[in-house]
Amino acid sequence: MPPATPENHVNPAKFTASDFKTGTIQHIVLFRYKPMVSAEQRREVFDRFLQLKDKAKRNGQPYIVSIKAGGQNTSLEGAGQNFDQAFIVEFRSEGDRNYYVGTPAVTDPAFYDPEHQKFKEFVGPFLTKHGALVYDFPS
């Protein structure tokens, strides 16, 4: 039996529709870079991520509500786990978030954002083995 995935349970057209489970979703992404990644390369990743706000489109229209981002400002708690950058992406629905996330949850390119997919392919080589942490919650 294949592993349970959203596509096993819901048609991808429905799962990625803008009106699928409406309500604000916060999508948090943390990056941990390989030691040899330069400050210039980190800045390029940072800038390209922020550009997704305008480049990521659905039916010709931007669908990301906002992106907030920053570098690590180490707290005295010491719980940063060596992550270097954080991004908070806000969506109007789980469907918009699902369309943005794409693979591995959605495998049909007709139902995920090609700009975000290109970004994931770009950033991957800069990150450590477990260099990305993603956490989503409704707000």
Stockholm file with secondary structure:
# STOCKHOLM 1.0

chainA/1-139         MPPATPENHVNPAKFTASDFKTGTIQHIVLFRYKPMVSAEQRREVFDRFLQLKDKAKRNGQPYIVSIKAGGQNTSLEGAGQNFDQAFIVEFRSEGDRNYYVGTPAVTDPAFYDPEHQKFKEFVGPFLTKHGALVYDFPS
#=GR chainA/1-139 SS CCCCCHHHHSCHHHHTSTTTTEEEEEEEEEEEECTTCCHHHHHHHHHHHHHHHHHCEETTEECCCEEEEEECCCCTTCCCTTCCEEEEEEEEEHHHHHHHHCTTTCCCGGGSCHHHHHHHHHHGGGEEEEEEEEEEEEC
#=GC SS_cons         CCCCCHHHHSCHHHHTSTTTTEEEEEEEEEEEECTTCCHHHHHHHHHHHHHHHHHCEETTEECCCEEEEEECCCCTTCCCTTCCEEEEEEEEEHHHHHHHHCTTTCCCGGGSCHHHHHHHHHHGGGEEEEEEEEEEEEC
//
